[in-house]
Amino acid sequence: LSTTSAVSRNLFSVFLMSTAQMLVIVCVALVLMSSLISVLFGRDGNGDQVPFGWVRQIVAWLLAVGISFIVLGMFPAQIVSASVQTWLVCGAIWIGFGAVFLGLLYLFRRRFKLPAGQVAGLAIVTSLPMLGVYVANIIDLVVAGTATLHPVISITLILLLALICWASFHFLWKFIQNQNLTRRRKLLAVGIVFLFVMVTVPAGITLGMMAHEIGTQAWISPTVWKEAHRLNYEADELQSAMQMDDSRWAWAFIQWQAHHGPVVAPIIAVVIVMVWHLIRRAGRVEGGLRQVLRSQKRSELRQSGKSVAGSCLVTAFIFLAMYLGTTPLVVDMMDTYHRVHYARVTRPAQAWEEIAELTAEIKADKETMARLQAEIDEQNRQIAEQAAWQEDEE
């Protein structure tokens, strides 16, 4: 038991060392890939240098590790409750759907050079026929959404909805009177928006019904790594064996590793760095993002590749230091473990004496013996019932 408790106390060091090792490998691979991209695109002379700064690099890595730890660690460890998980997942789906919807409307507005109000009014009014098809589903969603609200809030929302409808028809009338577009262009715009809402309205209503019917559930279940699977360990059994029933944050860290968090986090960090770098360059160039994508793609890839390479290289050194710092603890633990087991193999009489001492300790503990006897009686009862059921079938 003393050896087992010692292994349990140092087991977290094993996970910390293996996590640092995986992070070093992933970061070095990302350094090589980003350096290759930077070299391939060379120095084309287009575009100014856009400094990114180490503060932004640190923020990107903290965001990446935090996002991956919440989703892959805290979700399966149930630190984030199932109800909150459901809200977050539904919110992420709606945010993604809204971003795509608004992005397409923005491209439509740029194409036809229309004010934002006229685009919104055109989209809302042309969606009314499609909303009429799903009127029953919409009523169900409205009732479910406002049933738990205060009456004042419900009335306010109804008035706001009426105001939106009035503003939509007002802007639609302005669109009809728009002198900057020919009649043919107006008909083309109406046709494009109608085709657009024919897809987005059913998709939005379907997402709303799914969010209403999906219920509360844990979206990422606890798991174990492949070595534990080979030993037929389940997640709850492993948590009890590692004595982590009360160590939720340590269990969340282990779940983060089991769900490949050390691989996911650096990839998220690289995406954040590259997108952030692109946004900064677009803000400095006349013409914005379109101009960057049109004439400065090579320069942007080269500079963002250099930023990613530097960021991943520094991160690799940090986790290498963590790996080297935890290695002596793990080596000492494994050395103690093997010395104890080697002594038991070479001196079996001593091993039998330890077994006898442990057996005597267990027998002296009346509470433990009573619990074990109750478990044995329950198993015997189940075996007897199963045997009787088989005899009745025969």
C-alpha positions in Angstrom: 0.0 0.0 0.0 2.8 2.4 0.8 4.3 1.8 -2.7 0.9 2.3 -4.3 0.3 5.5 -2.5 3.8 6.8 -3.5 3.0 6.0 -7.1 -0.3 7.7 -6.9 1.3 10.9 -5.4 3.8 11.0 -8.3 1.5 9.9 -11.0 0.6 13.5 -11.8 4.3 14.1 -12.6 4.1 11.4 -15.2 1.2 13.0 -16.9 2.9 16.4 -16.7 6.1 15.0 -18.3 4.2 13.2 -21.1 2.1 16.3 -21.8 5.2 18.5 -22.0 6.9 16.0 -24.3 3.9 15.9 -26.7 3.7 19.7 -26.7 7.4 20.0 -27.5 7.0 17.5 -30.4 3.9 19.4 -31.8 5.5 22.8 -31.5 8.7 21.7 -33.2 6.7 20.2 -36.1 4.8 23.5 -36.4 8.1 25.4 -36.3 9.4 23.4 -39.2 6.1 23.7 -41.2 5.8 27.5 -40.7 9.6 28.0 -41.5 9.1 26.1 -44.7 6.2 28.3 -45.6 8.2 31.4 -44.9 11.1 30.2 -47.0 9.0 29.1 -49.9 7.3 32.5 -50.2 10.7 34.4 -49.8 11.0 38.1 -50.0 8.7 39.5 -52.6 8.9 43.1 -51.4 5.1 43.6 -51.4 3.7 44.9 -48.2 5.2 46.6 -45.1 6.4 44.7 -42.1 3.6 44.2 -39.5 5.0 43.7 -36.0 3.0 41.3 -34.0 4.7 41.5 -30.6 5.2 39.0 -27.8 2.2 40.2 -25.8 -0.1 39.2 -28.6 1.7 35.8 -28.9 1.2 35.2 -25.2 -2.5 36.2 -25.4 -3.0 33.8 -28.4 -1.4 30.9 -26.5 -3.4 31.6 -23.4 -6.6 31.7 -25.4 -5.7 28.5 -27.2 -4.8 26.5 -24.1 -7.8 28.0 -22.2 -10.3 27.1 -25.0 -8.9 23.6 -25.4 -8.8 23.0 -21.6 -12.4 24.1 -21.1 -13.7 21.9 -23.9 -11.5 18.9 -23.7 -10.7 19.0 -19.9 -13.4 20.7 -17.9 -16.3 19.4 -20.0 -15.5 15.7 -19.5 -14.5 16.3 -15.9 -18.0 17.8 -15.2 -16.4 21.0 -13.8 -18.7 22.7 -16.4 -22.2 21.3 -15.7 -24.2 19.6 -18.4 -26.7 22.4 -18.6 -23.9 25.0 -19.1 -22.3 22.7 -21.7 -25.6 22.6 -23.6 -26.0 26.3 -23.5 -22.4 26.9 -24.7 -22.8 24.4 -27.6 -26.1 25.8 -28.7 -24.7 29.3 -28.4 -21.6 28.4 -30.5 -23.9 26.9 -33.2 -26.0 30.0 -33.3 -23.0 32.3 -33.4 -21.5 30.4 -36.3 -24.9 30.4 -38.1 -25.2 34.2 -37.5 -21.7 34.9 -38.6 -22.3 33.1 -41.9 -25.6 34.8 -42.4 -24.2 38.3 -41.7 -21.1 37.6 -43.8 -23.2 36.7 -46.9 -25.4 39.8 -46.4 -22.2 41.9 -46.2 -20.9 40.5 -49.5 -24.4 41.1 -51.0 -24.3 44.7 -49.8 -20.8 45.3 -51.2 -21.9 43.8 -54.5 -25.0 46.0 -55.0 -23.7 49.0 -53.0 -26.8 49.3 -50.9 -27.2 50.8 -47.4 -27.3 48.3 -44.5 -30.9 49.2 -43.7 -32.2 48.5 -47.1 -30.4 45.1 -47.2 -31.8 44.2 -43.8 -35.3 45.3 -44.8 -35.1 43.4 -48.1 -33.9 40.2 -46.3 -36.7 40.4 -43.6 -39.5 41.1 -46.0 -38.5 38.4 -48.5 -38.2 35.9 -45.7 -41.9 36.4 -44.6 -43.3 33.8 -47.2 -40.8 31.2 -45.9 -41.7 32.0 -42.3 -45.4 31.5 -43.2 -44.6 27.9 -44.3 -43.0 27.2 -40.8 -45.6 29.2 -38.8 -46.5 26.3 -36.5 -42.8 25.7 -35.7 -42.2 29.4 -35.1 -45.2 29.6 -32.7 -43.8 26.6 -30.8 -40.4 28.3 -30.5 -41.9 31.7 -29.4 -44.1 30.0 -26.8 -41.2 28.0 -25.5 -38.9 31.0 -25.4 -41.3 33.4 -23.7 -43.1 31.0 -21.3 -40.6 31.6 -18.5 -40.2 35.4 -19.1 -41.7 38.1 -17.1 -44.9 39.6 -18.8 -43.2 43.0 -19.1 -40.3 41.5 -20.9 -42.6 39.5 -23.2 -44.6 42.7 -24.1 -41.3 44.5 -24.7 -40.1 41.8 -27.1 -43.4 41.9 -29.0 -43.2 45.7 -29.3 -39.6 45.4 -30.5 -40.7 42.8 -33.1 -43.4 45.1 -34.3 -40.9 47.9 -34.6 -38.5 45.7 -36.6 -41.3 44.8 -39.0 -42.3 48.5 -39.5 -38.6 49.5 -40.1 -38.2 46.6 -42.6 -41.1 47.7 -44.8 -39.9 51.3 -44.5 -36.4 50.4 -45.8 -38.0 48.2 -48.4 -39.9 51.2 -49.8 -36.6 53.1 -49.9 -35.0 50.2 -51.8 -37.9 50.4 -54.4 -37.3 54.2 -54.7 -33.5 53.8 -55.0 -32.4 55.6 -58.1 -28.9 54.1 -58.1 -30.1 50.7 -59.3 -31.9 49.9 -62.5 -35.1 47.8 -62.5 -33.1 44.8 -63.7 -30.6 45.1 -60.9 -33.4 45.5 -58.3 -35.1 42.3 -59.6 -31.7 40.5 -59.5 -31.1 41.6 -56.0 -34.6 40.5 -54.9 -34.1 37.1 -56.5 -30.7 36.6 -54.9 -32.0 37.5 -51.4 -35.1 35.3 -51.9 -32.9 32.3 -52.8 -30.7 33.1 -49.8 -33.6 33.1 -47.4 -35.0 29.9 -48.9 -31.9 28.2 -47.5 -31.2 30.2 -44.3 -34.8 30.4 -42.9 -35.4 26.6 -42.9 -31.8 26.0 -41.6 -32.4 28.6 -38.7 -35.7 27.1 -37.8 -34.3 23.6 -37.8 -31.4 24.7 -35.5 -34.0 26.3 -33.2 -36.0 23.2 -33.0 -32.9 21.1 -32.4 -31.8 23.4 -29.6 -35.3 23.2 -28.1 -35.5 19.4 -28.2 -31.9 18.5 -27.6 -32.2 18.6 -23.8 -29.4 18.9 -21.2 -26.5 16.5 -21.7 -22.8 16.2 -21.3 -21.3 16.7 -24.7 -17.8 15.2 -24.1 -17.6 12.1 -22.0 -14.6 11.1 -19.8 -12.2 8.8 -21.6 -8.9 7.0 -21.0 -5.8 6.7 -23.2 -5.1 3.6 -25.2 -2.7 2.0 -22.6 -5.5 2.1 -20.0 -8.0 0.7 -22.6 -5.7 -2.3 -23.0 -6.0 -3.0 -19.3 -9.8 -2.8 -19.6 -10.0 0.4 -17.5 -13.0 2.7 -17.7 -12.9 6.4 -16.9 -14.6 6.1 -13.5 -12.5 3.1 -12.5 -9.3 5.0 -13.5 -10.4 8.1 -11.5 -10.9 6.0 -8.4 -7.7 4.0 -8.9 -5.7 7.3 -9.2 -7.4 8.6 -6.0 -8.7 11.7 -7.9 -12.4 11.6 -6.8 -11.8 14.9 -4.9 -9.2 16.3 -7.3 -11.4 17.6 -10.1 -8.9 20.0 -11.6 -6.2 17.3 -11.8 -8.7 14.9 -13.3 -9.6 17.7 -15.8 -5.9 17.9 -16.8 -5.8 14.2 -17.3 -8.9 14.3 -19.5 -7.4 17.2 -21.5 -4.4 15.0 -22.2 -6.6 11.9 -23.0 -8.7 14.0 -25.5 -5.4 15.1 -27.3 -5.4 18.6 -25.8 -1.6 18.9 -26.3 -2.1 18.5 -30.0 -5.3 20.7 -30.3 -4.0 23.7 -28.3 -1.0 24.5 -30.5 -3.1 24.2 -33.6 -5.6 26.6 -32.2 -2.8 29.0 -31.2 -1.4 29.0 -34.7 -4.8 29.7 -36.2 -5.3 32.6 -33.8 -1.9 34.1 -34.5 -2.4 33.9 -38.3 -5.9 35.4 -38.3 -4.8 38.1 -35.8 -1.8 38.9 -38.0 -4.0 39.1 -41.1 -6.5 41.4 -39.4 -3.7 43.7 -38.3 -2.3 43.9 -41.9 -5.7 44.5 -43.3 -6.2 47.4 -40.9 -2.9 49.0 -42.2 -3.5 48.6 -45.9 -5.7 50.9 -48.0 -8.4 48.7 -49.4 -8.5 46.4 -46.3 -8.7 42.6 -46.5 -9.6 42.5 -50.2 -6.4 44.4 -51.1 -4.3 42.1 -48.9 -5.7 39.0 -50.5 -5.3 40.4 -53.9 -1.7 41.7 -53.9 0.0 40.8 -50.6 -0.8 37.1 -50.1 2.8 36.0 -50.4 4.1 38.7 -48.0 1.3 37.9 -45.5 2.1 34.2 -45.6 5.8 34.9 -45.1 5.4 37.2 -42.2 2.7 35.2 -40.4 4.9 32.1 -41.0 7.8 33.9 -39.2 5.5 34.9 -36.4 4.2 31.4 -35.9 7.7 29.9 -36.1 9.0 32.3 -33.4 6.1 31.7 -31.2 6.2 27.9 -31.4 9.9 27.9 -30.9 9.8 29.8 -27.7 6.9 27.7 -26.5 8.8 24.5 -27.3 11.7 25.7 -25.2 9.3 26.5 -22.3 7.8 23.0 -22.4 11.2 21.4 -22.9 12.2 23.0 -19.6 9.1 21.6 -18.0 9.9 18.2 -19.4 13.4 18.3 -18.0 12.2 19.5 -14.7 9.7 16.7 -14.2 11.9 13.9 -15.6 14.0 13.4 -12.4 10.9 13.0 -10.3 9.5 10.4 -12.7 12.8 8.5 -12.9 13.1 8.5 -9.1 9.6 7.2 -8.8 10.1 4.4 -11.4 13.5 3.5 -9.7 11.8 3.1 -6.3 9.0 1.1 -7.9 11.3 -1.4 -9.6 13.6 -1.7 -6.6 10.7 -2.7 -4.4 9.4 -5.2 -6.9 12.9 -6.6 -7.5 13.3 -7.1 -3.8 10.0 -9.0 -3.7 11.1 -11.3 -6.6 14.6 -12.0 -5.1 13.2 -12.4 -1.5 9.8 -14.0 -1.8 9.6 -14.7 1.9 9.6 -11.0 2.6 6.8 -10.5 0.1 4.7 -13.2 1.8 5.3 -11.4 5.1 4.1 -8.1 3.6 1.0 -9.9 2.3 0.3 -11.5 5.7 0.7 -8.0 7.4 -1.7 -6.5 4.9 -4.2 -9.3 5.4 -4.1 -8.9 9.1 -4.6 -5.2 8.8 -7.7 -5.7 6.7 -9.1 -8.4 9.0 -8.6 -6.0 12.0 -10.6 -3.3 10.3 -14.2 -4.3 11.2 -15.8 -1.7 8.9 -13.9 -2.9 5.9 -14.6 -6.5 6.6 -18.4 -5.8 7.0 -18.4 -4.0 3.7 -16.5 -6.8 1.9 -18.9 -9.4 3.5 -21.9 -7.4 2.2 -20.4 -7.3 -1.3 -19.8 -11.0 -1.2 -23.3 -11.8 0.0 -24.8 -9.6 -2.8 -22.7 -11.3 -5.4 -23.7 -14.8 -4.1 -27.4 -13.7 -4.2 -27.1 -12.6 -7.8 -25.4 -15.8 -8.7 -28.1 -17.9 -7.0 -30.8 -15.9 -8.8 -29.2 -16.3 -12.1 -28.8 -20.1 -11.6 -32.4 -20.4 -10.5 -33.5 -18.4 -13.6 -31.5 -20.7 -15.9 -33.0 -23.8 -14.2 -36.6 -22.5 -14.8 -35.8 -21.9 -18.5 -34.5 -25.5 -18.8 
